[in-house]
């Protein structure tokens, strides 16, 4: 079961996001805007429910207001930009340098994000920016 993001702006279409993609996007930092993120245990999350007790990780109609949607769009744009930059830098390294970096835990090997996920982040960013707020169903 995926997630349907339903905009308040009726001039744009809803955005359907896969069941695994939405939680990943929230964990990447987009969810911080609506007070949700990873918890201590694996595969768990923390969140602050909205005024009606709804959960942004569920399909129960959690509402994201216009300001939050615009901020989420900006975070998505930043994730795309930073991750692409890191991957370009990583790709410039020799195999020997990559192995050297991987030895030290304070160096973080970039997470490889597939092109289709970048495309999803870009579609989400455009949607959120123009949505005037949206419901998660």
N, C-alpha and C positions, 0 to 999 in steps of 0.2 A: 504494500500500500504506500503510495507516494504522498506528496504534499502538494496541495493546490494553493497558490498565493493569489488571492482575489483582491484586485485593486479597488479603491474607492473611486478612482477616475475611470468612468465607464467608457472612455475613448480608447483605452488600451485593453488588451486581452490578459486573461489570467496566465500565470506562469506555473507550469507543472514541473515539480522537482522530484527526483527519485527518492525512494525511502531511505537510502543510505547517503545520498548526496547532501540533503538538507542538514542532518546532524553534523556531518563533516564540515560544512560551511560554517555552521554555528561555532563549532570547536576551533576553527581556524582564526576566530576573532570577530566575525560578523555578529555573533550572538552577544558579545559584551555590551553592545548598544542597548539590548533589551534584557540585560541582566541574566544571561544564561551562559554556561560554559562547562568545561569538564569538571568532574568531581574527583574525589580521592580514589575510588574504586574504578577498575577498568570497565568500560562500556556503561558508565553511569554519568549523569550530568547534574548540575545544580541550576536552579532557576528561582526567580521570584515571580509568582503568578500575577496575572493582571488583576484588575479590580473585581472581575467576576470569577477569579480562581482558575483561569485557564492557563495552560502550559504551552510555551512556544515550541516544544519538541513533540507535541501531540497534534492531532487534527481536530482540535476542539473549538476552533474559531478565535484563537489568540489574536488580539488586535495590535498592529504596529502602526503608530501614528505617523503623520507626514514627516515630522522632523526626524524621528527615528529611522524611517525608511531612507531619507536622504543621507543620513549619517552611515547607515549600513551600506549604501551605494558607494560612499567614499572609502569605506574600509575595504570593500571588494576591489575597487580600483587600486588601492594601495597594495593589497595582497598580490594582485596580478603583476603590478610593476616591480615590486621587491622580489618576488619569486622568479620572474623572468631574468632580472638582473643577476641574482645569485646563480641561477643555472648557467647563464652566459659566462660568468666568472669561473664556475666549476669546470665547465667544458674546456676552458683555456688551459687548465692545469694538466701537467703530464700525469701518467699513471703512477709514477713514483711519488709525485707530490700529493696526489689523492690518497695514496696509502699512508703517507706521513701524516696528513691531516686527520685521517680516520683513527689514528692511534690516540689522539688527545680528545678527551670527552668535552672540553670546553669549545672545540671547533665543531660546529654542527654541519654535518653533511646535508646539503639541500634535499628537501623532500621533492621527489620527482612528481610533478603534477602533469597529468596527461593533457594533451591539447583540447580534448573534448570537455575537460573540467574547466580549463581556462575559458572556453566558449560559454559554459554554463555560468561561470562567475560574471562574464561580460554581459550576458543576457539578464542575469539577476540585477546587476548594477543599473542597467538601462531601465529595467522594469521598476525597481525601487525608487529611482530618481523621479520617475514620471507617475508613480502610482497614487500620489496624494494620501498615502497610507494603505495598508492592506491587512486582510484577514488570512490566517493560516488554517486551512481546512483539509 
